[in-house]
Amino acid sequence: MVREIARIDLRPAPPARSKPARPPRARCSGAQPDAARWSCYARRKFPERYWLLVEWDSVAAHEAFRRTPDFAEWRRLVADCFADAPRSSMA
């Protein structure tokens, strides 16, 4: 089992909104057979920062997912919401 930890920073909310723009729902790593579990967290202190935790069967499974049409579609849908590219590491 390999754990991926990704920091996702979203663009700040426009003045008329109280929360940052959230990515639209899309197929996510949790729908992948090689992802045992996944969760996403946000903290009040930094409402535009999310932490995505995914447990993969292997690094190869994670890399294979990134080459799928589902991942490409997810990135297309959420790209405008990101302040920066997500930063991730494997543990």
N, C-alpha and C positions, 0 to 999 in steps of 0.2 A: 504494500500500500504506500502511495506517495501522496503527500499533501501539498496542494498549491495554495498559496496565499497571494491574493491580488489586491492592490490598493487602487481604487477607482475614484478619481476626483471629477466631480461634475461641475459644469459651468455654474457660477453664482446665479441666484434668482434675480430676475429683473425687479426694479423697485416696487412694481405693482403686485408682486407675488411674495409670499412669505417663505416658500420652500424652493430649493433648486429644481431645475427641470429634471424630471426622472426619465430614464430610458423607457421606451415602450416595452410591453411584454413581448417576449420572443422565445423561441425554443432555446433552452439553455443547457449547460453541461449536465444538469440533473436528469435530463431526458436520455442521456447517453448510457449504454449498457456498461461501459467501463468506468463510470463515475459512481462510486458506491454511495457517496453523500455529498451534498453541497448546501451551503447556507450563505446568507448575505447580511451584513450588519452595518448599521450607521450609528453614530454617536451624536448626542445633542451639541457638544462643544464644536464639532465640525460637521454641520448637517449636509454639506456637499461632498463629504468623504464617505465612501463605502468600502468595506472589506469583504471580499469574496473568498470563501474557503471551500475547496473542492478536494475530496479524497479520490484519487485515481487508482486503478489497479496497477498502473506502471507509468513511467515517463513516456513510453512508446504510445500508450493509450491517449495520453494528453496530446502528444504531437499529432496523432492520427485525427483526433477531434478537430484540431485547428485547421486541418486540410479539408474538412467536410463542407458541403453547401450550407448546413445549419449554422456553422460558425460564421461563414461569410455573410449570411443573411442577418445574423445577430449583430455583427459589427456594422453592417450597413445601416441597420435601424437605430443603433445607439451612438454612432460616431459623432453626430452633432451635439450630443449631450455631454461629451467628455471635454473637460478643461485641458487635459493632457492625455497621452496614451497611458492605459493602465500599466502599472508596474507589478510584476509578479515574480515569485520565486518558488522553488520546489524544496520541500523538506522531507 
